[in-house]
């Protein structure tokens, strides 16, 4: 059994939970021997071809809908884990699910893979004013990765963050895939998306998809757009988060209620795909994200992204070729938007290149991941035999 562990899973939606869901779905198609282990969500119903094992959890204050898992107090869950014959475990979080993955792997003598996804220090610093406490928590995360048999990162630029945190071991780059990746013509999806949204012909559409949190700089987008009142455009925000209400108030204060639409969370992947396809530009000036899936999802629909210059997310983009960059401030964002909105030919060309270079199908990723798992399992078995 391949065990895939993370601290959230749909219906809690973020880039990592979607990554885990696709890992499980595509790997299960290859071997039909996969399970997901994650904190339970009250009322969640899992319509999957593999088991999803949830353990006791409680809400995390000010971080709805995320939950804190407490697996060691869930006796029924621990009994279930005791009967599950893991051959390898893969942790996508260094917290409760990751610690549980390590515990189970050591009990069974099987290998542990750990993927580093997020800039955890930024999360801690937002709620903890004491640097010493933050440093202590970051050290605990690095201790976790030091215990893994192999550490993976989803793109090369993420290594810099991991090294800054103090990790000195070896890393392997394993790209994330994209369930929107296709060679089919995206024009019909674009037309359907624009009809779905009621966009007039010729009106440029700008799009942001992600958690509505200040770390991703969505407020800078609104402030930048306030400088472009005399231009034709419509901005859509998809997602939710602690800053959602503040962003709506900011849009109102700038007189942009009729120019900005907040759609909330869009769980329907087919609808979301059409929203990406309808957009002319994906605007994502986040300095927080490591390897955001949303940039690749947009690329799969031939929608290029405007990213923050020097950000980890922008590491996959060559400015003007398969995407665009600018400084993460409202004036720079406004200036670049103004230039790009006047060059639909440039947006279209970058969208074609983004699709070619950034949209890798999950089926390809699953083949690579499964081969890596088998190598680790064989290596572990040889080590045990030698002992």
Helices and strands as residue ranges (DSSP letters): E 2-5, H 15-31, E 34-39, E 51-55, E 57-59, E 67-69, G 71-73, H 75-82, E 88-91, H 96-108, E 111-116, H 120-127, H 131-147, E 150-153, H 158-164, E 172-173, H 187-197, E 205-209, G 214-216, H 218-225, G 226-228, E 234-238, H 244-253, E 260-264, H 269-278, E 281-284, H 293-300, E 305-308, G 313-316, E 324-326, H 330-341, H 344-358, H 362-386
